[in-house]
Amino acid sequence: MNFHFYSACCFLIIFSKVSTAIDTLSPSELLTDGMTLVSRNGRFELGFFTPGSSENRYLGIWYKNMPMQTVVWVANRRNPINNSTSMLKIESSGKILIQVQNTTVVWSTNSTARVQNLILQLLDSGNLVVKDGKDSNPENYIWQSFDYPSDTMLPEMKIGIDLRTGFHRRLTAWKNWDDPSPSDLTYGIELKRNPELVLKKGLEKYFRSGLWNGNGFSEAPNYRSNPIFDYDFIWNESEVYYVFSLKDKSVMYRLVLNQTQSQRQRYIWSPETQTWKLFAVQPDGNCDKYGLCGPNGNCADELPACQCLTGFRPKWFERWNSSDWSDGCIHSKPLNCQSGDGFIRIGRMKTPDSANSWVNKTINLKECRAKCLRNCSCMAFTNLFVTKGGSGCVMWFDDLLDIKYQSDGQDLYIRVSASEAEKKKMAKVKLAIILATVIVVLLGFLLLVYHLRRSRRKLKDEVEDNNLYDGEDEDENEDMDVAVFEFGTIAQATDSFSFMNKLGQGGFGPVYKGTLANGQDIAVKRLSKSSGQGPNEFKNEVKLIAKLQHRNLVRLLGCCIHGDERMLVYEYMPNGSLDKFIFDETRCTVLTWSKRFRIICGVARGLLYLHQDSRLRIIHRDLKASNVLLDSEMNPKISDFGMARTFGGDQIEANTNRVVGTYGYMAPEYAIDGLFSAKSAVFSFGILL
């Protein structure tokens, strides 16, 4: 009997051997509740945990040594454990098991293997793998957690479909913070005709990425130029998947599904604040929501949000006018395929839902158009790829769904009746003739100006252009009747001048959107070293606009001077500058005659104030469409006073040898002789009009 007791003890000692490895577990080892595996780089940890206020236990992977536990993967999502007697082990066959009280299996894998050095290892990427301990080739992994993601996508993880087996890798959100079991919010690749990344709530689409165009998804091509990560989309005979990788491996970055807000959120870890900072989110705004404007409706971040595509009208006017856009739009004039239809190009668009589409990767745009024209069911076409001048073909059939305007979208060719296409063509011909005439006249005028200025330019620059401050901080802060912001305040408001906050680029330098601590939105103009403007224009704008108060002049909130940095802080104008509307064939439709008339009157009131009613008589010298900003209600505000000059009480005109501004908007006497006055500003207003 003693012999049998001794043998049993030896058996238990051998097979209950506790794992002593940091990141691996062998078939002869157990990982019990309270023990963990840690990746070699110390970034990830595997063990049993309890989420939120729940009392259940789960096996999961999380970021190690963080103030708040951030779980990235859960094994037994559907089978929680209600006690702490669970253990993890790997069998010699390659199967992973979670057992309770060493008997009941609550979770297992279906992996099998025949290798001598079988191990379970937590990699530096956060991937838990079953592999041969002497084989590091990822292609030979027997099983990996990256194939069965939870709610989080990590760098190097693939989201997609194995076309040979039909196996899907997709994210599924937690039900709530206390319950990691799968909810109805999913994110993955949908392949009905052409692959797209789709966020779903149950069976309903909630957001989609648009087609991959060779440079990015049509919904978010700007990610190509981000400083954090690179991404790629692979589509071949074997598989289709999306993957991203970090440019700097020391950065911690993740994509996670938020069930509460029904969003796909990207986070980056901030070592300074020891918190996760939100990097990007989708859907973001009404236009990101799937099919908001119904069939053949186009969404834009304006009011109203929905418009019918060119050549279309609302299906039901009464519902459409009451902001019920679900029925969408229909053709203004019936199509007649036999007698010949035409196409209208609409620029900067997110491509429609690909569910009813056809794709060819080899033919060009001309061949694509011919194919679409011959097929009476084809409603639109475009290039599949936008890189290297464009290639490939995508055609859409039936109604066009989930279209939106976006500044970096691609061209879309919409089928319309022959009469609609001819109307558009004639409008383009007229515009081309007008533009050609204007260009010829302008070139002749510029040549004349050049020769006249060359013969007359012998005087020195104006004294006022040479008698400005020397650039030292103390001297600059004096005589400034305006708030002075700390550099740190501006940096925090603009997220350290993040590219995601950049609104555009002007002659002064880049312009960023920011939000102050009190919630106020601001626009920050940052003087660029390569700018044609300099410290003189900077102080001139501060001194002038700080003394002006009018509803049609942009309000200067303050400035910032820090070392070589020069910044101007303005009230934020949600609709940007006027040129973004009047020179865009899609957005110009927003400017109805009543809105145009209101803008004209507003600019006129602003000029009257500058020339007659303000404390100082001011000549702007650079009035143009890009210097007229529009607030949320499309009210105009004159901006950019860097080139402006003041007049004395009886002074009506002045002369300068330094002609600044924009040719085409300048009065002839100013461009030729340097003579400027209120009349020259009114001339610029006339050109704008």
C-alpha positions in Angstrom: 0.0 0.0 0.0 2.9 2.3 0.8 4.3 1.6 -2.6 1.1 2.7 -4.3 0.8 5.8 -2.1 4.4 6.8 -3.0 3.8 6.2 -6.7 0.6 8.4 -6.6 2.5 11.2 -4.9 5.3 11.1 -7.5 2.7 11.2 -10.3 1.0 14.3 -8.8 4.3 16.1 -8.3 5.4 15.4 -11.9 2.1 16.4 -13.6 1.1 19.4 -11.4 4.4 21.0 -12.0 3.9 24.8 -12.0 5.1 26.9 -14.9 8.3 28.7 -14.2 8.7 30.2 -17.7 7.9 33.9 -18.2 6.1 33.8 -21.6 5.6 30.1 -22.3 3.6 27.1 -21.1 4.5 23.5 -22.0 2.2 20.4 -21.9 3.7 19.4 -18.5 2.8 22.8 -16.9 -0.3 24.4 -15.6 -1.4 28.1 -15.3 -3.7 28.4 -12.3 -5.9 31.3 -11.3 -3.6 34.0 -9.9 -0.6 33.1 -12.1 0.2 34.9 -15.4 2.4 34.7 -18.5 4.2 37.9 -19.5 5.5 38.6 -23.0 9.2 39.0 -23.3 9.0 42.8 -23.9 6.8 43.1 -20.7 4.0 44.7 -22.7 1.3 42.0 -22.5 0.1 39.7 -19.7 -2.1 36.5 -19.9 -4.1 35.3 -16.9 -7.5 35.1 -15.2 -9.3 38.4 -14.5 -12.7 39.8 -13.4 -14.1 42.7 -15.6 -15.7 45.8 -14.0 -18.1 45.0 -11.2 -18.7 41.4 -12.3 -17.9 38.4 -10.1 -17.1 36.1 -13.0 -13.6 35.0 -14.0 -12.3 35.0 -17.6 -9.0 34.1 -19.2 -7.7 37.1 -21.1 -4.8 39.2 -22.3 -4.2 42.8 -21.2 -1.6 45.5 -21.2 0.7 45.0 -18.3 1.5 47.7 -15.7 -1.2 50.2 -16.6 -3.2 52.3 -14.1 -6.4 50.9 -15.5 -6.6 47.3 -16.9 -7.0 47.3 -20.6 -8.1 43.9 -21.9 -7.5 43.1 -25.6 -8.6 39.4 -25.8 -10.9 37.1 -23.9 -10.9 33.3 -24.4 -14.1 32.1 -22.6 -16.4 35.0 -23.6 -19.5 32.8 -23.7 -18.6 30.6 -20.7 -17.7 32.7 -17.6 -16.2 31.0 -14.5 -17.9 31.7 -11.1 -15.0 30.7 -8.9 -11.2 30.8 -8.7 -10.4 27.1 -9.1 -9.8 27.3 -12.9 -6.6 26.5 -14.7 -5.1 26.7 -18.2 -3.2 23.9 -19.8 -2.0 22.7 -23.2 -2.2 19.1 -24.2 0.4 17.3 -26.2 -2.1 17.1 -29.1 -1.9 20.9 -29.3 -5.4 21.6 -27.8 -5.7 24.4 -25.2 -8.1 23.8 -22.3 -9.6 25.8 -19.5 -10.7 23.5 -16.7 -12.6 24.2 -13.4 -11.5 22.0 -10.4 -9.3 20.0 -12.8 -12.4 18.3 -14.3 -15.0 20.5 -16.1 -13.8 21.9 -19.5 -15.3 25.4 -19.9 -13.3 26.4 -23.0 -11.0 24.7 -25.5 -9.5 25.0 -29.0 -9.8 22.6 -31.9 -6.1 22.8 -32.7 -4.0 19.6 -33.3 -0.3 19.1 -33.8 2.4 16.5 -34.0 5.6 18.3 -32.9 8.1 17.4 -30.3 8.7 20.8 -28.7 5.1 22.0 -28.3 4.6 25.2 -26.4 2.0 27.9 -25.7 3.6 31.3 -26.0 2.5 34.9 -25.4 4.3 37.0 -28.1 5.4 40.6 -27.9 2.6 41.5 -30.3 0.0 40.3 -27.8 -0.7 37.2 -29.9 -1.1 33.9 -28.0 0.2 31.1 -30.1 0.6 27.3 -30.1 3.8 26.4 -31.9 6.9 24.3 -32.2 9.3 25.9 -29.7 12.1 25.7 -32.3 10.1 27.2 -35.2 9.4 30.9 -35.3 7.8 31.0 -38.7 4.2 32.5 -38.3 3.0 30.4 -41.2 3.6 27.3 -39.1 1.6 28.4 -36.0 -0.7 25.6 -35.0 -3.2 28.0 -33.4 -3.2 31.8 -32.6 -5.5 34.1 -30.7 -5.2 36.7 -33.6 -7.4 34.4 -35.6 -10.1 34.7 -32.9 -10.2 38.4 -32.0 -12.5 39.8 -29.3 -13.3 43.6 -29.5 -9.8 44.8 -30.1 -7.5 44.9 -33.2 -3.8 45.1 -32.5 -0.9 45.9 -34.9 -0.1 43.0 -37.2 -3.5 41.4 -36.6 -5.5 40.5 -39.8 -9.2 41.3 -40.1 -10.6 39.5 -43.1 -11.6 36.2 -44.8 -9.7 33.1 -45.9 -11.2 32.6 -49.3 -10.1 28.9 -49.4 -11.9 27.9 -46.2 -14.4 30.7 -45.7 -13.0 31.4 -42.3 -13.8 35.0 -41.0 -11.7 37.1 -38.7 -13.9 39.9 -37.3 -14.2 42.0 -34.1 -17.2 41.7 -31.8 -17.9 44.2 -29.1 -18.4 43.4 -25.4 -22.1 43.5 -24.2 -21.0 46.1 -21.6 -18.0 47.0 -19.4 -18.9 44.2 -17.0 -19.7 41.5 -19.5 -17.2 40.5 -22.3 -19.7 38.2 -24.0 -20.3 39.0 -27.7 -22.8 41.8 -28.4 -24.5 42.5 -31.8 -21.9 45.1 -32.8 -19.4 43.6 -35.2 -16.6 44.9 -37.5 -15.1 43.0 -40.4 -14.8 42.6 -44.1 -18.0 42.0 -46.1 -17.6 40.4 -49.5 -20.8 40.4 -51.5 -19.3 41.8 -54.7 -16.3 43.9 -53.7 -14.7 43.8 -50.2 -15.4 46.6 -47.7 -14.9 47.0 -44.0 -18.3 47.2 -42.4 -19.6 48.0 -38.9 -22.8 46.2 -38.2 -25.5 46.3 -35.5 -27.0 42.8 -35.8 -27.8 42.3 -39.5 -28.0 46.1 -40.2 -25.1 48.0 -41.7 -24.2 51.0 -39.5 -21.0 52.2 -41.1 -18.8 51.1 -44.1 -15.4 52.1 -45.2 -16.1 52.4 -48.9 -14.0 50.6 -51.6 -10.2 50.2 -51.4 -8.9 52.5 -54.1 -5.2 51.5 -54.0 -4.4 54.4 -51.7 -6.9 53.8 -48.9 -10.5 53.2 -48.3 -12.7 55.9 -50.0 -14.1 56.8 -46.5 -10.7 57.5 -44.9 -7.8 57.8 -47.4 -6.1 60.4 -45.2 -4.8 57.7 -42.9 -2.1 57.1 -45.5 -0.2 60.2 -44.3 -0.6 59.7 -40.6 2.6 59.6 -38.5 1.6 56.6 -36.3 0.9 53.6 -38.4 1.0 52.1 -41.9 -1.8 50.0 -43.2 -2.5 47.7 -46.1 -5.3 45.8 -47.8 -4.6 42.5 -49.5 -7.1 40.9 -51.9 -6.0 37.9 -53.9 -7.3 34.4 -54.8 -6.5 33.0 -51.3 -7.5 35.7 -48.9 -8.8 39.3 -48.4 -7.8 41.2 -45.2 -6.9 44.5 -43.7 -3.8 44.9 -41.4 -1.9 47.8 -39.9 1.6 48.1 -38.4 3.3 50.7 -36.2 6.0 53.0 -37.6 7.5 53.2 -34.1 7.3 49.9 -32.3 7.6 51.6 -28.9 4.1 53.2 -29.4 1.1 51.5 -28.0 -1.9 51.7 -30.3 -5.2 49.8 -30.6 -8.5 49.8 -32.4 -11.5 48.8 -30.3 -15.3 48.5 -30.7 -17.4 50.7 -28.3 -20.8 49.0 -27.9 -22.2 52.0 -25.9 -21.5 54.5 -28.6 -21.7 52.1 -31.6 -18.3 53.2 -32.8 -14.9 52.0 -34.0 -12.4 53.9 -32.0 -8.6 54.2 -32.4 -6.5 54.9 -29.3 -2.9 55.8 -28.7 -1.2 55.6 -25.3 0.2 58.8 -23.8 3.1 58.1 -21.4 2.9 61.7 -20.1 -0.7 61.6 -19.0 -0.8 57.8 -18.4 -4.1 57.6 -20.4 -5.4 56.4 -23.7 -5.9 59.3 -26.1 -8.6 59.0 -28.7 -6.9 59.2 -32.1 -9.8 58.7 -34.5 -13.4 57.5 -34.4 -16.0 56.3 -36.9 -18.8 56.8 -37.5 -18.1 60.5 -36.7 -21.2 62.6 -37.5 -24.5 62.0 -39.3 -23.0 61.6 -42.7 -20.9 58.5 -41.6 -24.1 56.7 -40.7 -25.0 54.2 -43.4 -27.6 55.3 -46.0 -28.7 58.5 -44.1 -29.8 60.2 -47.3 -31.5 57.2 -48.9 -31.1 56.0 -52.5 -29.3 58.4 -54.8 -29.0 61.0 -52.0 -25.7 62.7 -51.2 -24.7 63.6 -47.7 -22.5 66.6 -46.8 -21.5 68.1 -43.4 -23.8 71.1 -44.0 -27.4 72.1 -43.5 -29.4 70.5 -44.8 -27.3 67.4 -44.6 -28.9 65.6 -47.6 -29.1 66.7 -51.3 -30.1 64.8 -54.4 -27.3 64.0 -56.8 -27.1 66.1 -60.0 -29.8 65.0 -62.4 -32.0 63.7 -59.5 -35.0 65.0 -57.5 -36.6 63.9 -54.2 -38.9 61.0 -54.5 -41.4 62.6 -52.1 -40.9 66.3 -51.8 -43.0 66.7 -48.7 -41.1 64.1 -46.7 -37.7 65.3 -48.0 -38.4 68.9 -47.0 -39.3 67.8 -43.5 -35.9 66.1 -43.2 -37.2 62.6 -43.8 -34.6 61.5 -46.4 -35.1 57.7 -46.2 -37.0 57.4 -49.5 -34.1 59.1 -51.3 -34.1 60.5 -54.9 -35.1 59.5 -58.4 -34.0 60.7 -61.8 -35.4 64.2 -62.7 -35.9 63.0 -66.3 -36.5 59.3 -67.2 -33.6 57.4 -68.7 -33.9 56.1 -72.3 -31.1 53.5 -72.7 -32.0 52.8 -76.4 -31.8 56.4 -77.6 -28.7 57.1 -75.5 -28.1 58.3 -72.0 -25.1 60.2 -70.7 -22.9 60.6 -67.6 -22.2 63.5 -65.2 -18.9 63.6 -63.3 -19.3 64.4 -59.6 -16.0 65.0 -57.8 -14.9 64.2 -54.2 -17.3 61.4 -53.4 -17.3 58.4 -51.1 -18.1 55.4 -53.4 -21.5 53.8 -53.1 -22.3 50.6 -51.4 -20.7 47.7 -53.4 -23.5 45.2 -52.7 -24.8 45.7 -56.3 -21.6 46.3 -58.1 -19.2 44.7 -60.6 -15.4 45.1 -60.7 -12.6 44.6 -63.2 -9.0 45.3 -62.2 -7.5 45.5 -65.7 -9.6 47.8 -68.0 -9.3 51.6 -68.0 -11.8 54.3 -67.4 -12.7 54.7 -71.1 -13.5 51.0 -71.4 -15.4 51.1 -68.1 -17.6 53.9 -69.5 -18.4 52.0 -72.6 -19.3 48.9 -70.6 -21.6 50.9 -68.4 -23.3 52.7 -71.3 -24.1 49.4 -73.0 -25.6 48.0 -69.8 -29.0 49.6 -69.2 -28.9 48.6 -65.5 -25.6 50.4 -64.9 -26.2 53.6 -62.9 -22.6 54.7 -62.2 -18.9 53.9 -62.7 -15.4 55.0 -61.7 -11.8 53.8 -61.5 -11.2 51.0 -59.0 -7.7 52.4 -58.2 -6.8 56.1 -58.1 -3.0 55.6 -57.9 -0.8 56.2 -61.0 -3.4 58.1 -62.9 -6.2 55.6 -62.2 -7.0 52.1 -63.4 -9.5 49.3 -63.1 -13.3 49.6 -63.2 -16.2 49.5 -60.8 -19.8 49.7 -62.0 -22.9 50.0 -59.8 -26.4 48.7 -60.7 -29.8 49.9 -59.4 -29.9 52.7 -56.8 -26.8 54.2 -55.3 -26.6 53.9 -51.6 -24.5 55.5 -48.8 -22.9 58.3 -50.8 -21.3 61.4 -49.2 -19.3 64.3 -50.1 -15.7 64.4 -48.7 -12.9 66.8 -49.6 -10.5 63.9 -50.5 -13.0 61.6 -52.2 -12.8 60.4 -55.8 -14.7 61.1 -59.0 -18.0 59.3 -59.6 -19.7 59.2 -63.0 -23.5 59.1 -62.7 -25.9 58.0 -65.4 -28.5 60.6 -66.4 -30.7 61.3 -69.3 -29.2 62.6 -72.6 -30.8 66.0 -72.1 -29.3 66.4 -68.6 -25.9 65.3 -69.8 -26.0 67.8 -72.7 -27.1 70.6 -70.4 -24.1 69.9 -68.2 -21.8 69.7 -71.2 -22.9 73.0 -72.6 -22.4 74.6 -69.2 -18.8 73.3 -69.2 -18.3 74.7 -72.7 -19.5 78.1 -71.7 -17.4 78.1 -68.6 -14.3 77.0 -70.7 -14.9 79.9 -73.1 -15.2 82.4 -70.3 -12.2 81.1 -68.5 -10.1 81.2 -71.6 -11.1 84.8 -72.3 -10.4 85.8 -68.7 -7.0 84.1 -68.8 -6.0 85.8 -72.1 -7.0 89.2 -70.8 -5.3 88.6 -67.4 -2.1 87.5 -69.0 -2.1 90.6 -71.2 -2.8 92.8 -68.1 0.0 91.1 -66.1 2.5 91.7 -68.9 1.5 95.4 -69.0 1.8 95.7 -65.2 5.2 94.0 -65.3 6.7 96.4 -67.9 5.2 99.5 -66.2 6.4 98.5 -62.8 9.9 97.8 -64.1 10.2 101.2 -65.5 8.7 103.1 -62.6 10.0 101.2 -59.5 12.8 103.5 -58.4 11.5 104.7 -55.0 12.2 103.0 -51.7 9.6 101.0 -49.8 7.2 102.9 -47.5 8.7 104.0 -44.2 5.9 102.2 -42.3 7.1 98.9 -43.9 10.6 99.4 -42.4 9.7 101.0 -39.0 8.2 98.0 -37.3 9.2 96.1 -34.1 12.5 94.3 -33.8 11.0 90.9 -32.8 11.9 90.7 -29.1 9.1 89.3 -26.9 9.0 92.1 -24.4 8.7 94.9 -27.0 6.1 92.9 -28.9 3.8 92.3 -25.9 3.7 96.0 -25.2 1.3 98.1 -27.2 -0.9 95.0 -27.9 -4.5 95.7 -27.0 -5.3 92.0 -27.2 -5.1 88.8 -25.1 -1.8 87.0 -25.2 -2.0 83.2 -24.9 0.6 80.9 -23.5 2.2 78.6 -26.0 1.3 75.6 -23.9 -2.4 76.6 -24.0 -2.4 76.7 -27.8 -0.5 73.5 -28.0 -3.0 71.7 -25.7 -5.9 73.2 -27.6 -4.7 71.9 -31.0 -3.4 68.5 -29.7 0.2 69.6 -30.2 -0.7 70.9 -33.7 -1.9 67.5 -34.7 -2.3 66.8 -38.5 -5.8 65.7 -37.6 -6.6 69.3 -36.5 -5.1 71.0 -39.5 -7.7 73.0 -41.4 -5.6 74.2 -44.3 -2.6 76.2 -45.5 -2.6 79.9 -46.3 -0.1 82.6 -47.2 0.6 83.2 -43.5 1.2 79.5 -42.8 -0.8 76.5 -41.6 -4.2 76.9 -39.8 -5.3 74.6 -37.1 -8.6 74.0 -35.3 -8.4 73.9 -31.5 -10.6 73.8 -28.5 -9.8 75.8 -25.3 -10.2 74.5 -21.8 -13.6 76.3 -21.6 -14.9 74.4 -24.6 -14.6 77.4 -27.1 -13.5 76.4 -30.6 -10.7 78.5 -32.1 -8.7 78.7 -35.3 -5.0 79.2 -35.0 -2.8 80.7 -37.7 0.8 79.7 -37.2 3.4 81.8 -39.0 5.5 79.6 -41.2 9.2 80.3 -41.8 8.7 79.8 -45.5 5.7 82.2 -45.6 5.7 85.2 -47.8 4.5 87.2 -44.8 6.5 87.9 -41.8 6.7 89.6 -38.4 5.7 93.0 -39.9 2.4 91.6 -41.2 1.9 89.7 -37.9 2.0 92.9 -35.8 0.1 94.9 -38.3 -2.8 92.4 -38.2 -2.8 92.3 -34.4 -2.7 96.2 -34.1 -5.5 96.7 -36.6 -8.0 94.0 -36.0 -7.8 94.2 -32.2 -9.3 97.7 -32.5 -12.1 96.7 -34.8 -15.5 95.4 -33.7 -18.1 94.5 -36.4 -20.3 91.5 -37.1 -18.8 91.1 -40.6 -15.2 91.2 -39.5 -13.5 88.1 -38.1 -12.9 88.4 -34.3 -9.3 88.2 -33.1 -9.3 86.5 -29.7 -5.6 87.0 -29.1 -2.1 86.1 -30.2 0.9 84.0 -29.0 4.6 84.9 -29.1 7.0 82.2 -28.0 10.6 82.4 -29.1 10.4 82.3 -32.9 6.8 81.2 -32.9 4.1 83.8 -34.0 0.5 82.7 -33.8 -2.9 84.5 -34.2 -6.0 83.1 -32.5 -9.4 83.7 -34.1 -12.9 82.6 -33.5 -13.6 79.4 -35.4 -15.6 79.6 -38.6 -17.2 76.1 -39.1 -17.9 76.6 -42.9 -14.4 77.8 -43.8 -13.7 80.3 -46.5 -16.1 81.4 -49.3 -13.8 80.1 -52.1 -14.4 76.5 -50.9 -18.0 76.9 -52.0 -18.1 79.1 -55.1 -15.2 77.3 -56.8 -16.6 73.8 -56.1 -19.1 72.4 -58.5 -20.8 70.3 -55.8 -20.7 72.6 -52.8 -21.7 75.7 -54.8 -25.2 74.4 -55.0 -25.5 75.1 -51.3 -25.2 78.9 -52.1 -28.8 79.7 -53.1 -29.4 83.2 -54.4 -30.7 84.4 -51.0 -27.6 83.1 -49.3 -25.3 84.8 -52.0 -27.2 88.1 -51.6 -26.8 87.9 -47.8 -23.1 87.2 -48.2 -22.7 90.2 -50.6 -24.5 92.5 -48.2 -22.4 91.3 -45.3 -19.1 91.9 -47.1 -20.4 95.4 -48.2 -21.3 96.3 -44.6 -17.8 95.2 -43.4 -16.1 97.3 -46.1 -18.3 100.3 -45.2 -17.3 100.0 -41.6 -13.6 99.8 -42.5 -13.8 102.8 -44.8 -16.2 105.1 -42.9 -17.5 104.0 -39.5 -14.5 102.6 -37.6 -12.1 104.6 -35.4 -9.5 104.0 -38.0 -10.0 104.3 -41.8 -8.6 101.0 -43.1 -7.8 99.8 -46.6 -7.7 96.0 -46.7 -5.6 95.6 -49.9 -6.2 91.8 -50.2 -9.9 91.3 -50.4 -10.7 88.0 -52.1 -12.9 84.9 -51.7 -10.4 83.0 -49.6 -10.3 85.9 -47.1 -14.1 85.9 -46.6 -15.0 83.3 -43.9 -18.4 81.8 -43.2 -19.8 81.1 -39.8 -22.3 78.2 -39.0 -25.2 80.3 -40.4 -23.3 81.3 -43.6 -22.7 84.9 -42.4 -19.6 86.4 -44.0 -16.7 87.8 -42.0 -13.7 89.6 -43.6 -10.3 88.2 -42.5 -6.6 88.5 -43.0 -5.5 92.1 -42.2 -1.8 91.5 -42.6 -1.6 93.7 -45.7 -4.0 96.4 -44.5 -3.1 100.0 -44.1 -4.6 102.9 -42.1 -5.5 106.4 -43.3 -5.6 109.7 -41.4 -8.8 111.7 -40.9 -8.5 113.6 -44.2 -6.5 111.2 -46.2 -8.2 109.5 -49.1 -5.4 107.7 -50.9 -1.8 106.6 -50.6 1.0 105.4 -52.7 3.5 102.5 -52.2 6.3 100.8 -54.1 5.6 97.5 -52.4 2.5 96.2 -54.1 1.0 93.3 -52.2 -2.1 91.3 -52.5 -3.5 89.0 -55.2 -3.4 89.9 -58.9 -6.8 89.6 -60.5 -8.4 91.3 -57.5 -6.2 94.4 -57.6 -7.4 97.7 -59.0 -5.4 98.8 -62.1 -4.0 102.0 -60.4 -2.8 99.9 -57.5 -1.2 97.2 -59.6 0.5 99.6 -61.9 1.3 102.7 -59.8 1.0 101.4 -56.2 -1.9 103.8 -55.6 -4.5 102.5 -53.1 -7.6 103.9 -51.6 -11.1 103.0 -50.6 -11.9 102.9 -54.3 -9.3 100.1 -54.9 -10.9 98.1 -52.1 -14.3 98.5 -53.7 -12.8 97.4 -57.0 -11.7 94.1 -55.3 -15.2 93.8 -53.9 -16.5 94.1 -57.4 -14.3 91.3 -58.7 -15.5 89.2 -55.7 -19.1 90.0 -56.6 
